[in-house]
Amino acid sequence: MEGLNKAFQAGELKFFGEHQSLADEATFANWLKPMKQIEWVVYAKRPFAGPKAVLAYLSRYTHRVAIANSRLLTLDERGVTFKWKDYRNKGQSRFKTMTLKTHEFIRRFLIHVLPSGFHRICHYGLLANARRAENIRLARALLIDLENREDKVASEHTKSSQDEVAEQPQATYTCTDCGNPMIIIERFERGQLPRAPPTRTIAA
C-alpha cells in the first residue's frame, strides 16, 4: 500500500480506459481504503516432498514453451493438428487431437508469449533482481559479523574457564591410594588443638 501511494504521488502510475477516474487523488485514496483494512498475511509452509520437488515443479514452467514439438501432428491446408490432454477423462481416452485454422492456432500460441521485459517466474525477497547484488553483499557481511561475534563469545568463554581453573586451589599432595589430589583445607599452628568435628543430635 505504501509503495502504491509513493508511486501515485511521484506520478509513476498511469490509468487508462475504465480506470481513468483513479487518476484523481481522492478517488485513488477511496479505492485503496478497503484494501488497507485487510490483514495481509503471507502463508508459507515446508513442501511435502522436500525442496527438490519444488525445484522440479518450477523448472517445468521457467523453460516451458506454449506447445511442445512432440504434440504437433500435421500442418496442411486444413490447419494445424495437435494432441491435447483432457484431464476430465482417465487412461488413454484423455489424449485427444484437435485441428485449428492456422491463424487461430497462431493466435492461441501468442497468448502464451510474454511481452518484452516480463518473466514467467520472478524472484522476490533477497534474490529480487533490482537489489540482488546489494542484498547478497549485505547478507555476507552479516554472516561474517555473526561469525566474529560467535568467535568472540567462544574466546571469552574459554578465557573464563581458564580463569576458573587458575582460581582453583592447587593440589599439594597426591593420595597414594586413589591418585586424587589432596587439598589443604586448614593449617594448625604448633601446639594448637584441632577443632572437634560438629556433632549431630539425634532426637529420641
C-alpha positions in Angstrom: 0.0 0.0 0.0 2.8 2.4 0.8 4.5 1.6 -2.4 1.4 2.3 -4.4 0.9 5.7 -2.6 4.5 6.7 -3.3 4.3 5.7 -7.0 1.0 7.7 -7.3 2.5 10.8 -5.6 5.5 10.5 -7.9 3.3 10.3 -11.0 4.6 6.9 -11.9 1.1 5.3 -12.2 -0.9 5.7 -15.4 -4.6 4.9 -15.7 -6.4 4.1 -19.0 -9.9 3.1 -20.1 -12.4 2.5 -17.4 -9.7 3.2 -14.7 -9.0 6.8 -15.8 -11.0 8.0 -12.8 -8.3 6.7 -10.5 -6.0 9.5 -11.6 -7.9 11.7 -9.2 -6.1 11.7 -5.8 -9.4 11.4 -3.7 -10.7 8.6 -5.9 -7.5 6.7 -5.7 -7.4 7.0 -1.9 -11.0 5.7 -1.7 -10.1 2.8 -3.9 -7.2 1.9 -1.7 -9.1 2.3 1.6 -10.8 -1.2 1.6 -7.5 -2.9 0.9 -5.8 -1.1 3.8 -8.3 -2.7 6.1 -7.4 -6.2 5.0 -4.9 -8.1 7.2 -2.4 -9.3 4.6 -0.7 -12.5 5.8 1.9 -14.4 3.9 1.3 -18.2 4.4 4.2 -20.5 3.8 5.0 -24.0 4.9 7.5 -26.7 4.2 6.9 -28.6 0.9 5.6 -32.1 1.4 8.1 -33.7 -0.9 11.0 -31.5 0.0 12.8 -28.7 -1.8 13.8 -30.9 -4.8 10.1 -31.4 -5.7 9.6 -27.6 -5.6 12.5 -27.0 -8.0 11.3 -29.7 -10.3 7.8 -28.1 -10.3 9.1 -24.6 -11.0 11.6 -25.8 -13.7 8.7 -27.1 -15.7 7.4 -23.6 -16.1 10.6 -21.5 -16.3 11.6 -23.1 -19.6 8.2 -24.2 -20.8 7.0 -23.3 -24.3 3.4 -22.8 -25.3 3.3 -26.2 -27.0 6.0 -28.9 -27.4 7.0 -30.1 -30.9 6.1 -33.6 -29.9 2.4 -32.6 -29.7 2.3 -31.2 -33.3 1.0 -33.9 -35.6 0.3 -32.3 -39.0 0.2 -29.0 -40.9 -1.8 -28.8 -44.1 -4.5 -26.7 -45.8 -7.0 -27.6 -43.1 -4.8 -26.1 -40.4 -2.7 -27.4 -37.5 -3.5 -30.7 -35.9 -2.0 -31.3 -32.4 -2.5 -33.5 -29.4 -4.1 -32.3 -26.2 -5.0 -33.8 -22.8 -8.5 -33.9 -21.4 -8.0 -34.1 -17.6 -11.6 -35.0 -17.1 -11.0 -38.4 -18.5 -8.8 -41.2 -17.3 -6.4 -43.5 -19.1 -5.7 -43.3 -22.8 -9.0 -41.6 -23.5 -7.8 -38.4 -22.1 -5.3 -37.9 -25.0 -7.2 -36.4 -28.0 -6.4 -34.4 -31.1 -7.6 -31.0 -32.3 -7.3 -29.2 -35.6 -7.3 -25.4 -35.7 -7.1 -23.0 -38.6 -3.6 -21.6 -38.9 -4.4 -18.1 -37.9 -6.4 -19.4 -34.8 -3.5 -21.6 -33.8 -1.1 -18.7 -34.0 -3.4 -16.5 -32.0 -3.6 -19.1 -29.2 0.1 -19.6 -29.3 0.8 -15.9 -29.0 -1.3 -15.7 -25.8 1.4 -17.7 -24.1 4.2 -15.4 -25.3 5.1 -12.9 -22.7 5.7 -9.2 -23.5 9.2 -7.9 -23.5 10.6 -7.4 -20.0 8.2 -9.9 -18.4 9.3 -13.2 -16.8 7.3 -16.4 -16.1 8.6 -16.6 -12.5 10.1 -13.5 -10.8 12.5 -13.8 -7.9 11.5 -11.8 -4.8 12.9 -11.1 -1.4 16.7 -11.4 -1.1 17.0 -12.5 -4.7 14.9 -9.8 -6.3 16.8 -8.7 -9.4 16.6 -5.0 -8.5 18.7 -5.4 -5.3 20.1 -8.9 -5.6 23.8 -7.8 -5.5 23.3 -5.4 -2.7 21.3 -7.9 -0.6 23.8 -10.7 -1.1 26.7 -8.4 -0.2 24.8 -7.4 3.0 24.0 -11.0 3.9 27.6 -12.0 3.6 28.7 -9.0 5.7 26.1 -10.0 8.4 27.3 -13.6 8.3 30.9 -12.5 8.8 29.8 -10.3 11.7 27.9 -13.1 13.3 30.8 -15.5 12.9 33.1 -12.9 14.6 30.7 -12.4 17.4 30.5 -16.2 18.0 34.3 -16.4 18.0 34.5 -13.6 20.5 31.9 -15.3 22.8 33.8 -18.6 22.5 37.1 -16.8 23.3 35.6 -15.1 26.3 34.1 -18.4 27.5 37.5 -20.2 27.1 39.2 -17.3 29.0 36.6 -17.5 31.8 37.1 -21.3 32.0 40.9 -20.8 32.2 40.5 -18.2 35.0 38.2 -20.5 36.9 40.8 -23.3 36.7 43.5 -20.8 37.8 41.5 -19.7 40.8 41.0 -23.3 42.0 43.4 -24.3 44.8 46.4 -26.4 43.5 46.9 -29.8 45.0 49.9 -30.0 47.3 49.9 -33.8 47.9 48.5 -36.7 46.0 46.8 -39.7 47.6 48.9 -42.8 47.1 45.8 -44.9 47.3 43.4 -43.4 44.8 45.7 -40.9 43.0 43.4 -37.9 43.6 44.8 -34.6 44.8 44.8 -33.9 48.5 43.9 -30.2 49.0 44.8 -28.4 52.2 41.7 -27.1 53.8 43.1 -25.8 57.1 46.5 -25.5 58.8 47.1 -25.8 62.6 49.8 -23.9 64.4 52.2 -25.9 66.6 50.6 -26.7 69.9 47.1 -25.8 68.6 44.4 -28.3 69.2 42.3 -29.2 66.2 38.7 -28.2 66.3 36.3 -31.0 67.2 34.1 -32.1 64.4 30.5 -31.0 64.6 28.2 -33.3 66.4 24.9 -34.5 65.2 22.0 -34.5 67.6 19.5 -37.3 67.0 16.1 -36.9 68.5 14.9 -39.9 70.5 
